[in-house]
């Protein structure tokens, strides 16, 4: 079987992972869900009247704590049933890339959040460096054998940005060749890593994420951890220049150690048609249990944005400028990685 083919980010050819989808039907707004946190004072009777502000109409609701609790659960159940009804009837929207905002917010993010908050205990720094509106290109290092760093980065932007922004990740074509993964990736807002799609998203005012190291970064040996690989030919810089959006360098510490890659079964990788087949201290020796990532402590830091709007239109075709800006982004990410590594107390705490 042939090796998986990775489309360079600065490749001008159009996307291949399936035709874009047009928006479907109208969006059905479900009942608003939200309850105020309530706690009884010691010795306070559960029948004491309390008030709760309901997000749906803003009117306070009076009743006992038990009644308020039951009302909160009733609204959650009603919201869940309304969500299921919209999925069954098709009364929801996806954009031209297949992104399903409602499904991402209510289901996919909820599934990833325990991994983000409890397992990897991700700490986010510098989130204010992502603008509150307009397009921005987040450029991050890539590591970890499996692309969990991209998913955790998506949750970090979704959950910690004051404006509640969503990160649209650019992914290799291998992602869109895998059954089930292809569909979930598109619904989560991922799209093929090509310049055409990236520029369209940026001009729409989206926050776009790219990891220029690609498979070279995610599949590197454990002995080369936190050493950035080549950033390609600077296609992401050219796209940012054409769209006139800032480049936000991002450094991720913690992902390198979740699957310490001590070997690569290249022959098996060629047979399976994948870029590499990792061998770790636990995989494949422990079977499915060996696929469990180690519970490392993560830090994600967003650096100072690098502006691009001051450059002339023809700057996007200047190879020297692209080289200099690419090197500037890479050096900023690498320097921040070293700084975070010095500051952390332990791999796991």
C-alpha positions in Angstrom: 0.0 0.0 0.0 1.4 3.4 -0.9 2.5 5.8 1.8 -0.1 8.4 2.9 0.4 11.6 0.9 0.5 14.9 2.8 -0.6 18.1 0.9 1.8 20.9 1.7 0.1 23.9 3.3 1.2 26.2 0.5 0.0 23.9 -2.3 -2.3 25.8 -4.5 -4.5 23.0 -5.6 -8.0 22.7 -4.3 -9.2 20.5 -1.5 -9.6 16.8 -2.0 -11.2 15.3 1.2 -14.7 15.4 -0.2 -16.8 18.2 -1.7 -17.8 21.1 0.5 -21.3 21.0 1.8 -23.8 23.8 1.5 -25.6 25.0 4.5 -28.6 22.9 5.5 -32.0 24.1 6.4 -32.5 26.7 9.1 -31.1 26.7 12.5 -33.4 25.7 15.3 -32.8 27.5 18.6 -33.3 25.2 21.5 -34.6 26.3 24.9 -31.9 28.2 26.9 -30.3 26.3 29.7 -28.7 28.0 32.7 -29.1 27.9 36.5 -27.6 30.0 39.2 -25.3 28.2 41.7 -27.2 27.6 44.9 -25.8 26.6 48.3 -27.6 26.4 51.6 -26.1 27.8 54.7 -25.5 25.4 57.6 -28.8 24.6 59.3 -30.9 26.3 56.6 -34.1 24.4 55.8 -34.4 23.1 52.3 -37.9 24.6 52.2 -36.6 28.2 52.4 -37.7 30.3 49.5 -34.9 31.0 47.0 -34.6 32.9 43.7 -33.0 31.8 40.4 -32.4 33.9 37.3 -33.5 32.0 34.2 -31.5 32.9 31.1 -34.4 32.2 28.8 -36.5 35.2 29.8 -34.5 36.9 32.5 -37.4 36.5 35.0 -36.5 35.3 38.5 -38.1 32.0 39.6 -39.0 31.5 43.3 -39.3 28.2 45.1 -37.5 25.9 47.4 -34.0 24.6 46.5 -35.5 21.2 45.6 -38.0 22.9 43.3 -35.2 25.0 41.7 -33.1 21.9 41.3 -35.9 19.9 39.7 -36.6 22.9 37.4 -33.0 23.0 36.3 -33.0 19.3 35.4 -36.3 19.7 33.6 -34.8 22.4 31.5 -31.7 20.4 30.8 -33.8 17.4 29.7 -36.0 19.6 27.6 -32.9 21.1 25.9 -31.5 17.7 25.3 -34.7 16.4 23.7 -34.9 19.6 21.6 -31.4 19.0 20.4 -32.2 15.4 19.5 -35.3 16.5 17.6 -33.3 18.9 15.5 -30.7 16.2 14.7 -33.4 13.7 13.6 -35.3 16.2 11.5 -32.3 17.9 10.1 -33.3 21.3 11.4 -29.7 22.5 11.9 -26.9 24.2 9.9 -23.5 23.3 8.7 -21.3 25.7 6.8 -19.6 25.1 3.4 -16.8 23.1 5.0 -19.1 20.8 6.9 -18.7 22.6 10.3 -21.5 21.9 12.7 -21.3 24.6 15.5 -24.2 23.2 17.5 -22.9 19.7 17.6 -19.4 20.9 18.4 -20.5 23.1 21.2 -22.9 20.7 22.8 -21.4 17.3 22.2 -17.8 17.2 20.9 -16.5 19.8 23.3 -18.3 18.1 26.1 -16.6 14.8 25.3 -13.1 16.4 25.1 -13.5 18.6 28.2 -12.8 15.9 30.8 -9.6 15.0 29.0 -8.7 18.7 28.9 -9.6 19.6 32.5 -9.1 16.5 34.5 -6.6 14.3 32.7 -4.1 16.7 31.1 -5.1 19.6 33.4 -4.3 22.1 30.7 -3.1 25.6 31.8 -3.6 28.3 29.2 -1.5 31.5 29.1 -1.7 34.5 26.8 -5.2 33.8 25.4 -5.7 37.6 25.2 -3.2 37.6 22.3 -6.0 36.1 20.1 -8.1 39.0 18.9 -11.7 39.3 20.0 -12.9 39.6 16.5 -11.6 39.3 12.9 -9.3 36.6 11.5 -6.1 35.3 13.0 -3.8 32.5 12.2 -2.6 30.5 15.2 0.7 28.6 14.5 1.6 25.9 17.0 4.2 23.1 17.4 3.0 19.6 16.8 3.9 16.5 18.9 2.6 13.5 20.7 2.4 10.6 18.2 -1.4 11.1 18.0 -2.8 14.6 17.3 -4.4 15.1 20.7 -2.5 18.5 20.9 -4.7 19.9 18.1 -7.9 18.8 19.9 -6.7 20.3 23.3 -5.8 23.5 21.5 -9.3 23.7 20.1 -10.8 23.2 23.5 -8.4 25.9 25.0 -9.6 28.5 22.6 -13.2 27.5 22.8 -13.4 27.5 26.7 -10.9 30.3 27.7 -11.2 33.1 25.2 -13.3 36.0 26.6 -15.2 36.2 23.3 -15.8 32.5 23.1 -14.0 32.1 19.8 -13.8 28.9 17.8 -10.6 27.5 16.3 -10.8 26.0 12.8 -7.9 23.6 12.5 -6.2 22.7 9.2 -5.5 19.0 8.9 -3.5 16.6 6.7 -5.4 14.7 4.0 -4.9 11.4 5.9 -7.5 12.7 8.4 -10.1 12.9 5.7 -9.3 9.4 4.4 -10.2 7.7 7.6 -13.9 6.5 8.1 -15.8 8.1 11.0 -12.7 10.4 11.8 -13.4 12.2 8.5 -17.0 13.0 9.4 -16.2 14.0 13.0 -13.3 16.2 11.9 -15.4 18.2 9.4 -18.2 18.6 11.9 -15.7 19.9 14.5 -14.6 22.6 12.0 -11.4 21.0 10.6 -10.6 21.4 6.9 -7.8 20.3 4.6 -4.5 22.1 5.0 -4.4 24.0 1.7 -3.9 27.7 1.1 -7.2 28.2 -0.6 -9.4 27.0 2.3 -7.2 28.7 4.9 -7.5 32.1 3.1 -11.3 31.8 2.8 -11.7 31.1 6.5 -9.4 33.9 7.5 -11.3 36.4 5.2 -14.5 35.3 6.9 -13.0 36.4 10.2 -12.3 33.0 11.6 -9.5 31.9 13.9 -7.5 29.3 12.0 -5.0 26.9 13.5 -2.1 25.3 11.7 0.8 23.1 12.8 3.4 23.5 10.0 5.7 20.6 11.3 3.0 18.1 10.1 3.9 14.4 10.4 7.6 15.3 10.9 6.7 16.9 14.3 4.0 14.5 15.6 6.0 11.4 14.6 9.5 12.4 15.8 11.4 10.2 18.2 11.2 10.9 21.9 14.9 11.8 22.0 14.1 14.8 19.8 11.2 16.1 22.0 10.6 19.9 22.0 13.0 20.4 19.1 11.0 22.0 16.3 11.2 20.4 12.9 11.2 22.3 9.6 8.2 24.6 9.0 7.8 23.9 5.3 8.2 26.6 2.7 6.3 29.3 4.6 2.9 28.8 3.0 1.1 29.8 6.2 2.9 33.2 6.2 1.9 33.8 2.6 -1.7 33.1 3.4 -1.7 35.4 6.4 -0.2 38.2 4.3 -2.8 37.8 1.6 -5.6 37.8 4.2 -4.0 40.7 6.2 -4.4 38.9 9.6 -2.0 38.6 12.5 0.0 35.4 13.1 -0.2 34.2 16.7 2.7 31.8 17.7 1.6 29.1 20.1 3.7 26.8 22.2 2.4 23.5 23.7 4.3 21.7 26.5 3.2 18.3 27.8 2.1 16.6 24.6 5.5 15.2 23.8 5.4 12.8 26.7 1.9 11.2 26.3 3.2 8.5 24.0 7.1 8.4 24.2 8.0 7.1 20.8 11.1 4.9 21.1 10.8 3.2 17.7 9.1 3.2 14.4 8.0 0.0 12.6 8.5 1.4 9.1 7.6 -1.8 7.2 4.3 -2.1 9.0 3.7 1.6 8.4 4.1 1.1 4.7 1.7 -1.9 4.7 -0.9 0.1 6.6 -0.4 3.2 4.4 0.4 5.5 7.4 3.4 7.8 7.8 4.8 5.9 10.8 3.9 3.1 13.2 4.9 4.1 16.7 6.5 1.8 19.3 6.3 3.1 22.8 7.1 1.6 26.2 3.5 0.4 26.4 2.4 0.0 22.8 1.9 -2.5 21.2 3.1 -4.6 24.2 0.1 -4.0 26.4 -2.4 -4.1 23.5 -5.3 -1.6 23.7 -4.2 -0.6 27.2 -0.9 0.5 25.7 -2.8 3.1 23.7 -3.8 5.0 26.8 -1.9 8.3 26.9 0.2 9.2 30.0 -1.5 11.8 32.2 1.1 14.6 31.7 0.5 18.2 32.8 0.1 20.5 29.8 0.7 24.2 29.3 -0.5 26.1 26.2 0.9 29.6 25.7 -0.2 32.0 23.0 2.6 34.5 22.2 2.5 38.1 21.0 0.8 38.4 17.6 2.9 39.3 14.6 1.0 41.8 12.4 0.8 41.4 8.7 -1.6 44.2 7.6 1.1 46.7 7.0 2.7 44.9 4.1 1.9 45.6 0.4 -0.2 43.1 -1.6 2.9 41.8 -3.5 4.6 40.9 -0.2 2.8 37.5 -0.2 5.0 36.6 -3.2 8.3 37.7 -1.7 10.3 34.6 -0.8 12.8 36.4 1.4 10.0 38.1 3.5 8.2 34.7 3.9 11.5 33.1 5.0 12.1 35.8 7.5 8.6 35.8 9.0 8.6 32.0 9.1 11.9 32.0 10.9 10.6 34.7 13.3 7.5 32.6 14.2 9.5 29.4 14.6 12.1 31.1 16.8 9.4 32.6 19.0 7.7 29.2 19.5 11.0 27.4 20.2 12.1 30.1 22.7 8.8 29.8 24.6 9.0 26.0 24.7 12.4 26.2 26.3 11.1 28.8 28.8 8.1 26.7 29.7 10.2 23.6 30.1 12.5 25.4 32.6 9.5 26.6 34.6 7.6 23.3 34.9 8.1 21.4 38.1 7.4 17.9 36.7 6.2 16.1 33.6 3.1 15.0 35.5 2.5 17.9 38.0 
